[in-house]
């Protein structure tokens, strides 16, 4: 049988091993709060991009009931203006998102960026009959077109 002193030592050791430092939970909560702020910041930019994308799509949907001779003023010019606005939002998103790991957040904006590129392609195809290259998409989204 262990002595009373040894038994007390055993109990205090096992009791202290059962407790987790509360600082771990505070640190974990701080990380969760930081990630929530990042998600909210990115989400607000992506929400603006999504709203702009819906406007661009509504402009492009006019092609179905617009005469070819009226395509430029009725569809292509407003579409180009809407795409320029979206490019500005994409640039803001890129500047903000570049501060954080890509793999963690790209799902937040992936669909909306694809929609911007699709709209750019359709607008260009309607204007020239050609598709734009990946490099040209990059230039336009960077504001250098």
C-alpha positions, 0 to 999 in steps of 0.5 A: 500500500502506498503511504499517505504522502505518496497517495496525496502526490498521486492524486494531485498529479492526476488531478493537475493532468486532468485540467487543460490550460484555459489559455488554450481556449482563449487562443482558440476563440481568438483564432475563430474570431479572426477567421470570422472577421476575414470571412466577413470581409471577403464575403462583403466584397464577394456580395458586391461582386455577385450583385454586379454580376447579376446586373451584367447578366441582365444586360447580356440577356438583352441579346435575345431580343435586340436587333444586331444593329442595336447590339452595341448601344443597347447591350455591349456598351452597358455590358462593358461599363458593368464589367469595368465596375466588376473589374474594380471589385475583383481588384479590391478582392485580390488586394484583400484576399492576398493577405490570407492563404488562398487555399482557405478562402478561394471557395468564397469567390470562385463562382463569382470570378467564373461568372465575371470571366464568362460575361467577359467572354460573351461580351467580347464574342458578341463584339468581335466574334473572338474569345479573349485569352487568359492573359487578356482576362488578367489584364482586364481584371487588373485594370490595364485594358 
